[in-house]
Amino acid sequence: MDIVLLGPPGAGKGTQGDLLARRLAVPKIATGDVLRAAVREGTPLGREAKAAMDRGDLVPDSVILGIMKETLASKEARAGSILDGVVRTVPQAEGLERVLRELGRRVDAVVLFEADEDELVHRLSSRTTCEACQTPYKDREPGTACDECGGKLVRRRDDEPEAVRNRLGVYRRQTEPVIEWYRSNGVNVVPVNAVGTVHEVTKRVLDALGQ
């Protein structure tokens, strides 16, 4: 079963993706992770991706899709995958569909995490990170000390409230059309309320997927 996770920044896709992958015994695949792995391992596509990044260019979609195909065809992912952050635009959805079709597969479901804008702004703007060891914290003020190493906690620039609202605007313009694209192509889009405890949201996802 190949499942695409969609939802705005701060909706909890990463956390829920990890839990869902463990429950279904399939890998969670994220674009950044597979790109870094391909570069680290020095695969032909990884070298091509590194050359683009070294030039300061965006990695071409064709390279990303090639790396994604290699990952999806691996032994670990033959039974399916949880695709987190892989699809952000309609062209990326179309590219993923082509890759899966070549492997004799398709997207079985899209889990759409939903939360209102004020909740998402609060979640993201309340995050801080240790500037030394990168340990993340929630509801800890910038400037306080990290429990792990004593370093200073900072708020990332893109987690400032105004920046969060800008990120949500980008999501609405670029990613929301993907939802309709999947629906129009007959893929089951499953809305899930992303507000609640991690356990509550996980239960909603599993119930919606019939797991």
PyRosetta script that sets phi, psi and omega in degrees:
from pyrosetta import init, pose_from_sequence

init()
pose = pose_from_sequence("MDIVLLGPPGAGKGTQGDLLARRLAVPKIATGDVLRAAVREGTPLGREAKAAMDRGDLVPDSVILGIMKETLASKEARAGSILDGVVRTVPQAEGLERVLRELGRRVDAVVLFEADEDELVHRLSSRTTCEACQTPYKDREPGTACDECGGKLVRRRDDEPEAVRNRLGVYRRQTEPVIEWYRSNGVNVVPVNAVGTVHEVTKRVLDALGQ")
pose.set_psi(1, 121.9)
pose.set_omega(1, 177.3)
pose.set_phi(2, -104.6)
pose.set_psi(2, 120.9)
pose.set_omega(2, -174.0)
pose.set_phi(3, -122.7)
pose.set_psi(3, 127.8)
pose.set_omega(3, 176.6)
pose.set_phi(4, -95.2)
pose.set_psi(4, 132.6)
pose.set_omega(4, 175.2)
pose.set_phi(5, -99.9)
pose.set_psi(5, 127.3)
pose.set_omega(5, 175.9)
pose.set_phi(6, -126.4)
pose.set_psi(6, 155.4)
pose.set_omega(6, 178.1)
pose.set_phi(7, 155.5)
pose.set_psi(7, 159.7)
pose.set_omega(7, -176.7)
pose.set_phi(8, -71.2)
pose.set_psi(8, 164.4)
pose.set_omega(8, 174.6)
pose.set_phi(9, -55.5)
pose.set_psi(9, 136.5)
pose.set_omega(9, 178.4)
pose.set_phi(10, 88.9)
pose.set_psi(10, -0.6)
pose.set_omega(10, -177.2)
pose.set_phi(11, -79.5)
pose.set_psi(11, -9.2)
pose.set_omega(11, 176.8)
pose.set_phi(12, 94.5)
pose.set_psi(12, 21.0)
pose.set_omega(12, -178.0)
pose.set_phi(13, -60.0)
pose.set_psi(13, -42.4)
pose.set_omega(13, -177.0)
pose.set_phi(14, -62.8)
pose.set_psi(14, -48.4)
pose.set_omega(14, 179.9)
pose.set_phi(15, -61.7)
pose.set_psi(15, -48.8)
pose.set_omega(15, -178.2)
pose.set_phi(16, -68.7)
pose.set_psi(16, -33.3)
pose.set_omega(16, 177.5)
pose.set_phi(17, -62.5)
pose.set_psi(17, -41.6)
pose.set_omega(17, 177.4)
pose.set_phi(18, -60.9)
pose.set_psi(18, -45.7)
pose.set_omega(18, -178.1)
pose.set_phi(19, -67.3)
pose.set_psi(19, -41.0)
pose.set_omega(19, -179.4)
pose.set_phi(20, -66.6)
pose.set_psi(20, -39.1)
pose.set_omega(20, 179.0)
pose.set_phi(21, -62.0)
pose.set_psi(21, -42.2)
pose.set_omega(21, 178.9)
pose.set_phi(22, -65.8)
pose.set_psi(22, -41.2)
pose.set_omega(22, -178.2)
pose.set_phi(23, -64.3)
pose.set_psi(23, -39.3)
pose.set_omega(23, -176.9)
pose.set_phi(24, -92.2)
pose.set_psi(24, -3.7)
pose.set_omega(24, 179.2)
pose.set_phi(25, 58.6)
pose.set_psi(25, 43.1)
pose.set_omega(25, 174.9)
pose.set_phi(26, -131.6)
pose.set_psi(26, 158.4)
pose.set_omega(26, -179.3)
pose.set_phi(27, -75.8)
pose.set_psi(27, 150.6)
pose.set_omega(27, 167.9)
pose.set_phi(28, -91.2)
pose.set_psi(28, 128.7)
pose.set_omega(28, -176.8)
pose.set_phi(29, -116.9)
pose.set_psi(29, 123.7)
pose.set_omega(29, 176.1)
pose.set_phi(30, -123.2)
pose.set_psi(30, 142.6)
pose.set_omega(30, -175.0)
pose.set_phi(31, -54.8)
pose.set_psi(31, -48.5)
pose.set_omega(31, -178.7)
pose.set_phi(32, -59.9)
pose.set_psi(32, -40.1)
pose.set_omega(32, -178.6)
pose.set_phi(33, -65.0)
pose.set_psi(33, -45.7)
pose.set_omega(33, -177.0)
pose.set_phi(34, -71.7)
pose.set_psi(34, -31.8)
pose.set_omega(34, 175.5)
pose.set_phi(35, -63.6)
pose.set_psi(35, -48.5)
pose.set_omega(35, -179.3)
pose.set_phi(36, -62.0)
pose.set_psi(36, -39.5)
pose.set_omega(36, 179.7)
pose.set_phi(37, -64.7)
pose.set_psi(37, -42.4)
pose.set_omega(37, -179.6)
pose.set_phi(38, -65.2)
pose.set_psi(38, -39.2)
pose.set_omega(38, 177.9)
pose.set_phi(39, -66.4)
pose.set_psi(39, -44.4)
pose.set_omega(39, -178.9)
pose.set_phi(40, -62.2)
pose.set_psi(40, -39.5)
pose.set_omega(40, -177.5)
pose.set_phi(41, -82.0)
pose.set_psi(41, -11.0)
pose.set_omega(41, 177.2)
pose.set_phi(42, 68.6)
pose.set_psi(42, 32.2)
pose.set_omega(42, 176.5)
pose.set_phi(43, -67.8)
pose.set_psi(43, 161.4)
pose.set_omega(43, 178.8)
pose.set_phi(44, -53.6)
pose.set_psi(44, -45.0)
pose.set_omega(44, 178.7)
pose.set_phi(45, -70.0)
pose.set_psi(45, -32.8)
pose.set_omega(45, 177.0)
pose.set_phi(46, -64.0)
pose.set_psi(46, -39.6)
pose.set_omega(46, 177.7)
pose.set_phi(47, -66.2)
pose.set_psi(47, -37.1)
pose.set_omega(47, 178.0)
pose.set_phi(48, -65.6)
pose.set_psi(48, -41.2)
pose.set_omega(48, 177.9)
pose.set_phi(49, -64.1)
pose.set_psi(49, -42.6)
pose.set_omega(49, -179.6)
pose.set_phi(50, -63.2)
pose.set_psi(50, -39.6)
pose.set_omega(50, 179.4)
pose.set_phi(51, -61.4)
pose.set_psi(51, -41.1)
pose.set_omega(51, 178.6)
pose.set_phi(52, -65.2)
pose.set_psi(52, -44.3)
pose.set_omega(52, -178.9)
pose.set_phi(53, -66.1)
pose.set_psi(53, -37.9)
pose.set_omega(53, 178.5)
pose.set_phi(54, -64.0)
pose.set_psi(54, -30.8)
pose.set_omega(54, 177.3)
pose.set_phi(55, -79.5)
pose.set_psi(55, -9.8)
pose.set_omega(55, -175.6)
pose.set_phi(56, 84.0)
pose.set_psi(56, 14.1)
pose.set_omega(56, 179.9)
pose.set_phi(57, -92.6)
pose.set_psi(57, 159.9)
pose.set_omega(57, 170.1)
pose.set_phi(58, -70.1)
pose.set_psi(58, 143.1)
pose.set_omega(58, 175.6)
pose.set_phi(59, -69.2)
pose.set_psi(59, 126.0)
pose.set_omega(59, -178.1)
pose.set_phi(60, -58.0)
pose.set_psi(60, 146.0)
pose.set_omega(60, 178.8)
pose.set_phi(61, -56.4)
pose.set_psi(61, -36.2)
pose.set_omega(61, -177.9)
pose.set_phi(62, -62.3)
pose.set_psi(62, -36.6)
pose.set_omega(62, 178.8)
pose.set_phi(63, -71.1)
pose.set_psi(63, -45.2)
pose.set_omega(63, 179.5)
pose.set_phi(64, -60.1)
pose.set_psi(64, -44.1)
pose.set_omega(64, -179.3)
pose.set_phi(65, -67.0)
pose.set_psi(65, -35.8)
pose.set_omega(65, 176.7)
pose.set_phi(66, -63.1)
pose.set_psi(66, -43.4)
pose.set_omega(66, 177.5)
pose.set_phi(67, -65.3)
pose.set_psi(67, -39.5)
pose.set_omega(67, 178.9)
pose.set_phi(68, -63.0)
pose.set_psi(68, -39.9)
pose.set_omega(68, 179.7)
pose.set_phi(69, -64.0)
pose.set_psi(69, -43.4)
pose.set_omega(69, 177.5)
pose.set_phi(70, -59.4)
pose.set_psi(70, -40.9)
pose.set_omega(70, -179.1)
pose.set_phi(71, -67.8)
pose.set_psi(71, -44.2)
pose.set_omega(71, -179.1)
pose.set_phi(72, -68.5)
pose.set_psi(72, -26.3)
pose.set_omega(72, 179.6)
pose.set_phi(73, -85.1)
pose.set_psi(73, -5.9)
pose.set_omega(73, -177.9)
pose.set_phi(74, -67.8)
pose.set_psi(74, 159.6)
pose.set_omega(74, -179.0)
pose.set_phi(75, -56.1)
pose.set_psi(75, -39.4)
pose.set_omega(75, -176.7)
pose.set_phi(76, -65.6)
pose.set_psi(76, -29.1)
pose.set_omega(76, -173.7)
pose.set_phi(77, -105.5)
pose.set_psi(77, 6.9)
pose.set_omega(77, -176.5)
pose.set_phi(78, -64.7)
pose.set_psi(78, -28.3)
pose.set_omega(78, -179.4)
pose.set_phi(79, -85.5)
pose.set_psi(79, -4.2)
pose.set_omega(79, -179.8)
pose.set_phi(80, 135.3)
pose.set_psi(80, -178.2)
pose.set_omega(80, -176.9)
pose.set_phi(81, -161.4)
pose.set_psi(81, 160.6)
pose.set_omega(81, 169.9)
pose.set_phi(82, -108.8)
pose.set_psi(82, 117.6)
pose.set_omega(82, -172.7)
pose.set_phi(83, -102.6)
pose.set_psi(83, 105.2)
pose.set_omega(83, -174.3)
pose.set_phi(84, -111.1)
pose.set_psi(84, 114.8)
pose.set_omega(84, 178.7)
pose.set_phi(85, 79.3)
pose.set_psi(85, 6.7)
pose.set_omega(85, -179.2)
pose.set_phi(86, -76.4)
pose.set_psi(86, -34.6)
pose.set_omega(86, -177.0)
pose.set_phi(87, -114.1)
pose.set_psi(87, 115.6)
pose.set_omega(87, 177.3)
pose.set_phi(88, -124.1)
pose.set_psi(88, -16.6)
pose.set_omega(88, -178.9)
pose.set_phi(89, -136.7)
pose.set_psi(89, 163.2)
pose.set_omega(89, 178.5)
pose.set_phi(90, -60.9)
pose.set_psi(90, -44.0)
pose.set_omega(90, 177.4)
pose.set_phi(91, -58.6)
pose.set_psi(91, -35.3)
pose.set_omega(91, 177.5)
pose.set_phi(92, -68.1)
pose.set_psi(92, -37.5)
pose.set_omega(92, 176.1)
pose.set_phi(93, -63.0)
pose.set_psi(93, -42.1)
pose.set_omega(93, 178.2)
pose.set_phi(94, -64.0)
pose.set_psi(94, -41.6)
pose.set_omega(94, 179.1)
pose.set_phi(95, -64.5)
pose.set_psi(95, -42.7)
pose.set_omega(95, 177.6)
pose.set_phi(96, -62.7)
pose.set_psi(96, -39.3)
pose.set_omega(96, 178.4)
pose.set_phi(97, -60.3)
pose.set_psi(97, -42.4)
pose.set_omega(97, 179.2)
pose.set_phi(98, -63.1)
pose.set_psi(98, -43.5)
pose.set_omega(98, -179.8)
pose.set_phi(99, -61.6)
pose.set_psi(99, -47.0)
pose.set_omega(99, -179.1)
pose.set_phi(100, -66.1)
pose.set_psi(100, -37.9)
pose.set_omega(100, 179.6)
pose.set_phi(101, -61.9)
pose.set_psi(101, -39.4)
pose.set_omega(101, 178.5)
pose.set_phi(102, -64.5)
pose.set_psi(102, -23.9)
pose.set_omega(102, 178.2)
pose.set_phi(103, -94.8)
pose.set_psi(103, 4.1)
pose.set_omega(103, -179.2)
pose.set_phi(104, 74.8)
pose.set_psi(104, 27.2)
pose.set_omega(104, -177.4)
pose.set_phi(105, -130.3)
pose.set_psi(105, 178.8)
pose.set_omega(105, 176.3)
pose.set_phi(106, -154.7)
pose.set_psi(106, 167.5)
pose.set_omega(106, 172.2)
pose.set_phi(107, -71.5)
pose.set_psi(107, 121.2)
pose.set_omega(107, -177.6)
pose.set_phi(108, -83.7)
pose.set_psi(108, -31.8)
pose.set_omega(108, -179.9)
pose.set_phi(109, -161.0)
pose.set_psi(109, 153.9)
pose.set_omega(109, 172.4)
pose.set_phi(110, -116.7)
pose.set_psi(110, 122.8)
pose.set_omega(110, 175.4)
pose.set_phi(111, -96.2)
pose.set_psi(111, 119.8)
pose.set_omega(111, -176.5)
pose.set_phi(112, -107.7)
pose.set_psi(112, 107.3)
pose.set_omega(112, 179.9)
pose.set_phi(113, -82.7)
pose.set_psi(113, 128.8)
pose.set_omega(113, -174.4)
pose.set_phi(114, -122.6)
pose.set_psi(114, 137.3)
pose.set_omega(114, 174.0)
pose.set_phi(115, -158.8)
pose.set_psi(115, 150.9)
pose.set_omega(115, -177.2)
pose.set_phi(116, -77.5)
pose.set_psi(116, 162.8)
pose.set_omega(116, -170.7)
pose.set_phi(117, -61.6)
pose.set_psi(117, -42.1)
pose.set_omega(117, -178.4)
pose.set_phi(118, -61.4)
pose.set_psi(118, -40.0)
pose.set_omega(118, 178.0)
pose.set_phi(119, -62.5)
pose.set_psi(119, -43.6)
pose.set_omega(119, -178.2)
pose.set_phi(120, -67.8)
pose.set_psi(120, -40.7)
pose.set_omega(120, 177.5)
pose.set_phi(121, -61.7)
pose.set_psi(121, -43.1)
pose.set_omega(121, 179.1)
pose.set_phi(122, -62.3)
pose.set_psi(122, -45.9)
pose.set_omega(122, -178.7)
pose.set_phi(123, -58.2)
pose.set_psi(123, -50.1)
pose.set_omega(123, -173.4)
pose.set_phi(124, -74.7)
pose.set_psi(124, -37.4)
pose.set_omega(124, -177.9)
pose.set_phi(125, -77.3)
pose.set_psi(125, -9.7)
pose.set_omega(125, 176.6)
pose.set_phi(126, -93.5)
pose.set_psi(126, 2.0)
pose.set_omega(126, 180.0)
pose.set_phi(127, -87.5)
pose.set_psi(127, 137.4)
pose.set_omega(127, 170.5)
pose.set_phi(128, -131.4)
pose.set_psi(128, 160.6)
pose.set_omega(128, -177.4)
pose.set_phi(129, -137.4)
pose.set_psi(129, 141.8)
pose.set_omega(129, 175.6)
pose.set_phi(130, -68.7)
pose.set_psi(130, 125.9)
pose.set_omega(130, -178.1)
pose.set_phi(131, -72.0)
pose.set_psi(131, -14.3)
pose.set_omega(131, 179.9)
pose.set_phi(132, -92.1)
pose.set_psi(132, -53.1)
pose.set_omega(132, -173.5)
pose.set_phi(133, -110.0)
pose.set_psi(133, -2.0)
pose.set_omega(133, 175.6)
pose.set_phi(134, 68.9)
pose.set_psi(134, 16.7)
pose.set_omega(134, 175.2)
pose.set_phi(135, -66.8)
pose.set_psi(135, 128.0)
pose.set_omega(135, -179.2)
pose.set_phi(136, -86.0)
pose.set_psi(136, 150.6)
pose.set_omega(136, 176.9)
pose.set_phi(137, -136.5)
pose.set_psi(137, 154.3)
pose.set_omega(137, 175.8)
pose.set_phi(138, -119.2)
pose.set_psi(138, 136.5)
pose.set_omega(138, 178.9)
pose.set_phi(139, 58.8)
pose.set_psi(139, 37.1)
pose.set_omega(139, 172.0)
pose.set_phi(140, -119.3)
pose.set_psi(140, 132.7)
pose.set_omega(140, -174.1)
pose.set_phi(141, -70.6)
pose.set_psi(141, 143.3)
pose.set_omega(141, 172.4)
pose.set_phi(142, -57.7)
pose.set_psi(142, 143.8)
pose.set_omega(142, 178.5)
pose.set_phi(143, 96.2)
pose.set_psi(143, -16.5)
pose.set_omega(143, 176.6)
pose.set_phi(144, -79.0)
pose.set_psi(144, 168.6)
pose.set_omega(144, -172.4)
pose.set_phi(145, -89.3)
pose.set_psi(145, 143.3)
pose.set_omega(145, 175.8)
pose.set_phi(146, -70.6)
pose.set_psi(146, 135.7)
pose.set_omega(146, 178.6)
pose.set_phi(147, -68.3)
pose.set_psi(147, -25.7)
pose.set_omega(147, -174.7)
pose.set_phi(148, -82.7)
pose.set_psi(148, -45.3)
pose.set_omega(148, -173.2)
pose.set_phi(149, -130.9)
pose.set_psi(149, -3.4)
pose.set_omega(149, -179.5)
pose.set_phi(150, 83.9)
pose.set_psi(150, 0.0)
pose.set_omega(150, 179.4)
pose.set_phi(151, -67.8)
pose.set_psi(151, 169.7)
pose.set_omega(151, -178.0)
pose.set_phi(152, -84.8)
pose.set_psi(152, 135.2)
pose.set_omega(152, 176.4)
pose.set_phi(153, -83.1)
pose.set_psi(153, 136.2)
pose.set_omega(153, 179.5)
pose.set_phi(154, -130.4)
pose.set_psi(154, 156.5)
pose.set_omega(154, 174.0)
pose.set_phi(155, -101.4)
pose.set_psi(155, 128.2)
pose.set_omega(155, 178.6)
pose.set_phi(156, -61.4)
pose.set_psi(156, 146.9)
pose.set_omega(156, -178.4)
pose.set_phi(157, -58.4)
pose.set_psi(157, -37.7)
pose.set_omega(157, -177.8)
pose.set_phi(158, -80.9)
pose.set_psi(158, 3.2)
pose.set_omega(158, 172.8)
pose.set_phi(159, -103.5)
pose.set_psi(159, 3.3)
pose.set_omega(159, 172.5)
pose.set_phi(160, -67.5)
pose.set_psi(160, 145.4)
pose.set_omega(160, -173.3)
pose.set_phi(161, -49.5)
pose.set_psi(161, -45.6)
pose.set_omega(161, -178.3)
pose.set_phi(162, -66.6)
pose.set_psi(162, -38.2)
pose.set_omega(162, 178.7)
pose.set_phi(163, -66.3)
pose.set_psi(163, -37.0)
pose.set_omega(163, 178.4)
pose.set_phi(164, -62.3)
pose.set_psi(164, -43.8)
pose.set_omega(164, 179.6)
pose.set_phi(165, -63.1)
pose.set_psi(165, -36.5)
pose.set_omega(165, 176.4)
pose.set_phi(166, -64.8)
pose.set_psi(166, -41.4)
pose.set_omega(166, 178.4)
pose.set_phi(167, -63.1)
pose.set_psi(167, -38.4)
pose.set_omega(167, 178.6)
pose.set_phi(168, -67.2)
pose.set_psi(168, -34.1)
pose.set_omega(168, 176.4)
pose.set_phi(169, -65.3)
pose.set_psi(169, -41.0)
pose.set_omega(169, 176.5)
pose.set_phi(170, -62.2)
pose.set_psi(170, -41.7)
pose.set_omega(170, 178.5)
pose.set_phi(171, -59.1)
pose.set_psi(171, -46.7)
pose.set_omega(171, -178.0)
pose.set_phi(172, -61.8)
pose.set_psi(172, -41.1)
pose.set_omega(172, -176.9)
pose.set_phi(173, -73.3)
pose.set_psi(173, -40.8)
pose.set_omega(173, -171.9)
pose.set_phi(174, -95.1)
pose.set_psi(174, -38.5)
pose.set_omega(174, -169.2)
pose.set_phi(175, -100.0)
pose.set_psi(175, -33.8)
pose.set_omega(175, -179.6)
pose.set_phi(176, -58.4)
pose.set_psi(176, -35.3)
pose.set_omega(176, 175.5)
pose.set_phi(177, -60.5)
pose.set_psi(177, -24.5)
pose.set_omega(177, 178.3)
pose.set_phi(178, -63.7)
pose.set_psi(178, -35.1)
pose.set_omega(178, -179.2)
pose.set_phi(179, -60.2)
pose.set_psi(179, -47.7)
pose.set_omega(179, -179.9)
pose.set_phi(180, -67.8)
pose.set_psi(180, -33.8)
pose.set_omega(180, 177.8)
pose.set_phi(181, -61.1)
pose.set_psi(181, -45.1)
pose.set_omega(181, 178.6)
pose.set_phi(182, -64.7)
pose.set_psi(182, -43.2)
pose.set_omega(182, 179.4)
pose.set_phi(183, -61.4)
pose.set_psi(183, -42.2)
pose.set_omega(183, -177.8)
pose.set_phi(184, -70.1)
pose.set_psi(184, -17.4)
pose.set_omega(184, 177.9)
pose.set_phi(185, -100.9)
pose.set_psi(185, 16.3)
pose.set_omega(185, 171.9)
pose.set_phi(186, 77.0)
pose.set_psi(186, 16.9)
pose.set_omega(186, 178.4)
pose.set_phi(187, -88.8)
pose.set_psi(187, 138.6)
pose.set_omega(187, -179.8)
pose.set_phi(188, -72.0)
pose.set_psi(188, 111.9)
pose.set_omega(188, 176.7)
pose.set_phi(189, -99.7)
pose.set_psi(189, 118.7)
pose.set_omega(189, -172.9)
pose.set_phi(190, -108.0)
pose.set_psi(190, 105.7)
pose.set_omega(190, 177.1)
pose.set_phi(191, -74.1)
pose.set_psi(191, 138.6)
pose.set_omega(191, 178.9)
pose.set_phi(192, -133.4)
pose.set_psi(192, 129.2)
pose.set_omega(192, 175.0)
pose.set_phi(193, -67.4)
pose.set_psi(193, 116.8)
pose.set_omega(193, -174.8)
pose.set_phi(194, -92.6)
pose.set_psi(194, 8.5)
pose.set_omega(194, 179.8)
pose.set_phi(195, -98.1)
pose.set_psi(195, 125.8)
pose.set_omega(195, -178.7)
pose.set_phi(196, 143.9)
pose.set_psi(196, -174.1)
pose.set_omega(196, 177.2)
pose.set_phi(197, -70.8)
pose.set_psi(197, 162.3)
pose.set_omega(197, 177.9)
pose.set_phi(198, -56.8)
pose.set_psi(198, -43.4)
pose.set_omega(198, -178.9)
pose.set_phi(199, -62.7)
pose.set_psi(199, -43.0)
pose.set_omega(199, -179.1)
pose.set_phi(200, -62.8)
pose.set_psi(200, -43.5)
pose.set_omega(200, -178.9)
pose.set_phi(201, -67.7)
pose.set_psi(201, -40.4)
pose.set_omega(201, 177.8)
pose.set_phi(202, -58.7)
pose.set_psi(202, -43.9)
pose.set_omega(202, 180.0)
pose.set_phi(203, -62.4)
pose.set_psi(203, -39.1)
pose.set_omega(203, 178.4)
pose.set_phi(204, -63.7)
pose.set_psi(204, -42.1)
pose.set_omega(204, 179.5)
pose.set_phi(205, -61.8)
pose.set_psi(205, -49.7)
pose.set_omega(205, -177.7)
pose.set_phi(206, -63.5)
pose.set_psi(206, -40.6)
pose.set_omega(206, 177.5)
pose.set_phi(207, -62.3)
pose.set_psi(207, -43.6)
pose.set_omega(207, -178.4)
pose.set_phi(208, -64.7)
pose.set_psi(208, -31.3)
pose.set_omega(208, -179.9)
pose.set_phi(209, -90.4)
pose.set_psi(209, -2.4)
pose.set_omega(209, -179.4)
pose.set_phi(210, 71.1)
pose.set_psi(210, 30.9)
pose.set_omega(210, -179.3)
pose.set_phi(211, -103.2)
pose.dump_pdb("model.pdb")
